[in-house]
């Protein structure tokens, strides 16, 4: 998307509350996350929302799905929920507002403060 990252667009109208994707994910500890921070993976992992901003370092949540291409917005129309079951960790992308066909699907990046101005896709 011009001036942004890759982006994710709605192929059809999506109602608020709709689940858009449930993708497998893995948790990386802070030590491994530090390696990701120095690589191109930085823009594609999620900060652990339960621990980000707390004293100490936070984990990285690596997702294997299309939701990693959602760009940041201060007024997002989607959110990621984290689920864990006997198989492992899952990232669930859910619409929090109605999204029109062709509109970009956006998230609020928990760790937006860690991005440099060159990394921001807003």
C-alpha positions in Angstrom: 0.0 0.0 0.0 1.5 3.4 -0.9 3.2 5.0 2.1 2.4 1.9 4.3 3.4 -1.7 4.7 1.9 -4.5 2.7 -1.6 -4.1 4.1 -4.7 -6.3 4.1 -7.9 -5.3 2.3 -11.4 -6.6 2.7 -12.6 -8.6 -0.3 -16.3 -8.2 0.8 -18.2 -6.2 3.5 -17.4 -7.4 7.0 -19.7 -6.9 10.0 -18.3 -5.8 13.4 -17.8 -8.9 15.5 -16.8 -11.1 12.6 -13.8 -13.4 13.0 -11.6 -12.9 10.1 -8.8 -15.4 10.8 -7.6 -17.8 13.4 -3.9 -18.4 12.8 -1.3 -20.5 14.6 1.2 -18.6 16.7 4.3 -19.2 18.9 5.7 -17.3 21.9 9.3 -16.3 21.9 11.0 -15.2 25.1 12.6 -11.8 25.5 16.0 -13.1 24.6 14.9 -14.5 21.3 12.7 -11.4 20.7 15.9 -9.3 20.9 17.2 -11.1 17.8 14.0 -10.4 16.0 14.3 -6.7 16.8 17.5 -6.6 14.8 15.9 -8.2 11.7 13.2 -7.8 9.1 10.9 -9.8 11.4 10.5 -6.8 13.7 7.6 -5.5 11.7 5.8 -8.8 11.7 5.6 -10.0 15.3 3.3 -8.9 18.0 4.3 -7.7 21.4 2.7 -9.7 24.2 -0.1 -7.3 25.2 -0.4 -8.6 28.8 3.3 -7.8 29.6 4.2 -5.0 27.2 4.9 -1.8 29.3 5.4 -3.7 32.5 8.8 -3.8 34.2 11.2 -6.1 32.4 11.2 -7.3 28.9 8.3 -8.6 26.8 7.8 -11.7 24.7 7.3 -11.8 21.0 4.2 -13.5 19.6 5.0 -14.8 16.1 1.9 -15.5 14.0 1.7 -17.6 10.8 -1.2 -15.9 9.1 -2.3 -13.0 6.9 -3.1 -10.8 9.9 0.6 -10.0 10.2 0.1 -7.8 7.2 -2.4 -5.5 8.9 -1.1 -1.9 9.2 -1.2 0.3 12.3 -4.0 2.7 12.9 -4.8 5.0 15.8 -8.4 4.2 15.0 -8.3 0.5 14.1 -11.2 -1.5 12.7 -9.9 -4.9 14.0 -8.2 -6.4 17.0 -6.3 -9.6 17.7 -7.4 -11.9 20.6 -5.1 -14.6 21.9 -6.3 -18.1 22.5 -4.5 -21.1 23.9 -5.6 -24.7 23.7 -4.1 -28.2 23.8 -2.6 -27.6 20.3 -0.9 -24.3 21.2 -1.3 -20.5 20.8 -3.7 -18.9 18.3 -4.1 -15.3 17.1 -7.7 -14.5 16.3 -8.4 -11.4 14.1 -11.8 -9.9 14.8 -13.5 -6.9 13.2 -14.4 -4.3 15.9 -16.2 -2.1 13.4 -18.0 -2.6 10.1 -15.5 -2.8 7.3 -16.6 -2.0 3.7 -15.4 -4.0 0.7 -12.0 -2.6 -0.4 -11.2 -1.0 3.0 -8.0 -1.7 4.7 -8.1 -3.9 7.8 -6.1 -2.2 10.5 -4.8 -2.8 14.1 -3.4 -0.7 16.9 0.2 -1.8 17.4 0.7 -2.4 21.1 4.4 -1.7 20.7 4.1 1.3 18.4 6.5 3.2 20.7 9.3 0.7 19.7 9.1 1.6 16.0 11.4 4.3 14.5 9.8 6.8 12.2 11.3 4.8 9.2 9.5 1.7 10.4 6.0 3.3 10.8 3.4 2.4 8.2 0.7 4.8 9.4 
